Amino acid sequence: YMIFPPDLSLDSLNQTGKNTMTDFLDIRFTQIGEDFLEATMPVTDKTKQPLGLLHGGANVVLAETLGSVAATL
């Protein structure tokens, strides 16, 4: 049972984030399932904390993006 609109595409999802934090952090939706969305976010200088590790706040942005987009859909 698909919980998302049947005409939903990865391209349309990725376009909605243009010129936002999602775009700035290079978050990209990569898969739409029957009841899930999947996205990636690279670990780069934009997402690392001063010790070179992935910043916890960047993780939260990724999680919030997936959760809010899924809930909106």
C-alpha positions as a LaTeX table, in Angstrom:
\begin{tabular}{lrrr}
\hline
Residue & $x$ (\AA) & $y$ (\AA) & $z$ (\AA) \\
\hline
Tyr1 & 0.00 & 0.00 & 0.00 \\
Met2 & 1.63 & 3.24 & $-1.20$ \\
Ile3 & 1.20 & 6.11 & 1.26 \\
Phe4 & 2.69 & 8.75 & $-1.06$ \\
Pro5 & 1.12 & 10.25 & $-4.20$ \\
Pro6 & 1.55 & 7.85 & $-7.13$ \\
Asp7 & 3.00 & 10.55 & $-9.41$ \\
Leu8 & 5.69 & 11.59 & $-6.89$ \\
Ser9 & 9.17 & 11.67 & $-8.41$ \\
Leu10 & 12.67 & 12.05 & $-7.02$ \\
Asp11 & 13.23 & 14.99 & $-9.36$ \\
Ser12 & 10.20 & 16.85 & $-8.01$ \\
Leu13 & 11.26 & 16.20 & $-4.40$ \\
Asn14 & 14.79 & 17.40 & $-5.09$ \\
Gln15 & 13.54 & 20.53 & $-6.87$ \\
Thr16 & 11.50 & 21.63 & $-3.85$ \\
Gly17 & 14.67 & 22.10 & $-1.81$ \\
Lys18 & 16.37 & 24.51 & $-4.21$ \\
Asn19 & 17.85 & 27.58 & $-2.48$ \\
Thr20 & 17.17 & 26.18 & 0.99 \\
Met21 & 19.28 & 24.55 & 3.69 \\
Thr22 & 18.55 & 21.22 & 2.00 \\
Asp23 & 20.27 & 22.50 & $-1.14$ \\
Phe24 & 23.13 & 24.09 & 0.82 \\
Leu25 & 23.92 & 20.78 & 2.57 \\
Asp26 & 23.52 & 18.78 & $-0.68$ \\
Ile27 & 20.70 & 16.63 & 0.71 \\
Arg28 & 19.26 & 14.58 & $-2.15$ \\
Phe29 & 16.27 & 12.29 & $-2.13$ \\
Thr30 & 17.38 & 8.97 & $-3.57$ \\
Gln31 & 14.50 & 6.54 & $-3.17$ \\
Ile32 & 10.73 & 6.55 & $-2.74$ \\
Gly33 & 9.26 & 3.36 & $-1.31$ \\
Glu34 & 5.73 & 2.28 & $-0.55$ \\
Asp35 & 6.03 & 3.72 & 2.95 \\
Phe36 & 9.43 & 5.42 & 3.16 \\
Leu37 & 11.63 & 8.13 & 1.70 \\
Glu38 & 15.40 & 7.89 & 1.53 \\
Ala39 & 17.91 & 10.72 & 1.17 \\
Thr40 & 21.66 & 11.21 & 1.36 \\
Met41 & 23.83 & 14.02 & 2.68 \\
Pro42 & 27.57 & 14.01 & 1.99 \\
Val43 & 30.08 & 14.59 & 4.76 \\
Thr44 & 31.93 & 17.68 & 3.54 \\
Asp45 & 33.37 & 20.83 & 5.07 \\
Lys46 & 29.78 & 22.17 & 5.13 \\
Thr47 & 28.60 & 19.33 & 7.40 \\
Lys48 & 31.64 & 18.72 & 9.62 \\
Gln49 & 32.30 & 20.14 & 13.07 \\
Pro50 & 35.75 & 21.56 & 13.96 \\
Leu51 & 37.20 & 18.13 & 14.85 \\
Gly52 & 36.40 & 16.87 & 11.35 \\
Leu53 & 33.46 & 14.68 & 12.33 \\
Leu54 & 29.92 & 14.92 & 11.00 \\
His55 & 28.14 & 17.66 & 12.96 \\
Gly56 & 25.18 & 16.47 & 15.03 \\
Gly57 & 23.15 & 19.44 & 13.86 \\
Ala58 & 23.63 & 18.36 & 10.24 \\
Asn59 & 22.25 & 14.94 & 11.19 \\
Val60 & 19.21 & 16.66 & 12.66 \\
Val61 & 18.69 & 18.68 & 9.47 \\
Leu62 & 18.70 & 15.45 & 7.44 \\
Ala63 & 16.28 & 13.73 & 9.82 \\
Glu64 & 13.95 & 16.74 & 10.02 \\
Thr65 & 13.96 & 17.12 & 6.24 \\
Leu66 & 12.92 & 13.50 & 5.73 \\
Gly67 & 10.32 & 13.61 & 8.49 \\
Ser68 & 8.70 & 16.88 & 7.48 \\
Val69 & 8.63 & 16.07 & 3.76 \\
Ala70 & 7.14 & 12.61 & 4.43 \\
Ala71 & 4.53 & 14.07 & 6.78 \\
Thr72 & 3.62 & 16.79 & 4.27 \\
Leu73 & 3.15 & 14.24 & 1.51 \\
\hline
\end{tabular}
